[in-house]
Amino acid sequence: MQKLVPNQYYHMLNRANGNDELFREDENYYFFLEKYKKFIHPVVHTLAYALMGNHFHLVVRVRKAEDLQQTLTGFFIK
């Protein structure tokens, strides 16, 4: 797996195994977005996303190195 590079753009995706669903109920979408907001949003700027029943797509830009250093320092000190 490659490391993400600050200030670079990425298309990220993930899908369920076989015919499984990632998002079986509406609450699953909300749960995903809340966790995304807490853990991913501090590290990337989200340009677009699509959440579908069995997979998702994200188009993001990793934040600048200096912003990441501040964010991650604050994240681990709490």
N, C-alpha and C positions, 0 to 999 in steps of 0.2 A: 504494500500500500504506500502511495506517495504522500509526503507531507504537503499540507496546504501552504501556499505561499501568500504572505500578506499582499494586499492590494491587487490580487488576481481574481478572475472570474471563473466560476465552475458551474457545470450542470451536474447535479447530483440526483440519483434516483435509487429506489429500492423497491423490491416487489416481494410479495409473499411466495411461499413455496407452493408449487403445483396450483391447485384451484382454491387454495385457502384465501380468506379475506383478511386484510389488515384492519379495515374499518368496517366492523359488522353492524354497528349502531351509530346513530348521530353523535352520541356521547364520546365515542372513540375519536372522532375528528377533533372535538373540543379538547380532549385529553392530550392528543398529539400536539395541538397548537399551543396549549399551555406549557408543555414541556419544552417545545421548540423555543418559545418566548424566554423561558428561564435559562436554558442551557446553550442554545445555538445562536440566538439573536445577539447576545453580547459579543460574539466572535465574528459574525458576518452581517452584511447588509443584504437583505432579501429583495431581489428584483422581481421575482415571480415564483409562484408555487402552484401546484395542482395536486390535490389529494383525491385519489380514486379508490374504489373499493379494495383493489388488490395491489396497488402500488402508488408511489408518489414521485413527483419531480420537484426539484428546487433549482432555481437559478440565483446564485449568490455571488457576492464579492467579499472576499475576506478583508476585514478591516485593516487599516494601516498598522504597521508594527508598533508605533508609539501608542496608538489607541489600544491595541491588544495588550501591551505591557501594563497600562493603567487598569484596564478592565480585569485582566487576569490577576493582578496583584490584589485588587479589591475583592475579587471573587474568592480567593483562597484565604484572605485575612478574616473574613466574616466568621 
